[in-house]
Amino acid sequence: MSVKISEKTIVSTLEKLEKLKLDEKLHAELSWCWNSFQADQNPVGVIEKSKQALALFKEKREQNAKAVAKKLIDDLEKVAAL
């Protein structure tokens, strides 16, 4: 079973986490899970960490609508729904 997870979405998520200095631990874990997914195609970790990033981004967007692009949130919701 091949799961389609957009590299662009994950890279954008990692960049946004870093730019907003939201959660260094989550950044490191998502980065590790993404590299692992590329090697073994097991999406469990990427999906789980994407859900955590999505929750952070939604919270940040409530405080400042311009902090996180709606498209990034929409893209992350697609990953979280896998």
N, C-alpha and C positions, 0 to 999 in steps of 0.2 A: 504494500500500500504506500503510494507516494503522496505526501502532503505538500501542497503548494503554499509556502510561506514566502512572502515578498522580502527579498534581501533589502530593498529600498526602505520598506517599513521598519525593519529591525535596525538598520543603520541610522535612519532618521530618529528613531526612538532613543538609541544610544547617544546620538549627538545632542538631542534635546535634554536628556537626563543630565548630561555633562554641562551643557550651557546654563541650565537653571540650577545646577548644583543641588538636585533634589535628593538623590539617594545613591551615594557612591557604592554601597554594597549591592544594591539592585543592579546598578550599571555593570559591575564586575560579574555578577551572576548571570545576567542576560547575555553579556558578551561571551562568557564561557559556554552557556547553553547554546548560543547561536553557532559557535565553532564546533561544538559537539554534534549539533543537528546536521551541519554540513558534512560531517564525517559518517554519521550513522543513520541519518534520516529519521531519527526518533524525535518527534516534535513536542513531547510532554513538557520538558523543561522550558522550551521557548514559549509555549502557550501559557504556562503558569506564570512565568516572569512577565510576559506581555500583559497579562491580566493585572498584575501588580502595578506595572507602569501606567496602564490605562486608568486605574483608580487614582493614582497620583496626578496624572495629567488632567483628569476631570475636576479634581479638587482645585488644582492650580488655575484652571480655566474659569471656575466659578469666581475666584478672587480677581482674575484679570483675563478677560476674554481674548486678549491678544497674546497672552503668554504661550499658548499652545494652539497650533492650527487645527481647525475642525477636521480637515482632511486626515491629519495624523491620527486623531481620535477615531475617526471612521475606519481608517485602515487597521488600527489596533483592535477595534471591535471585531473585524473580520477574522483576525488571528485568534482572538479570544474565543470566538464561536466555533473554532475547529474541534 
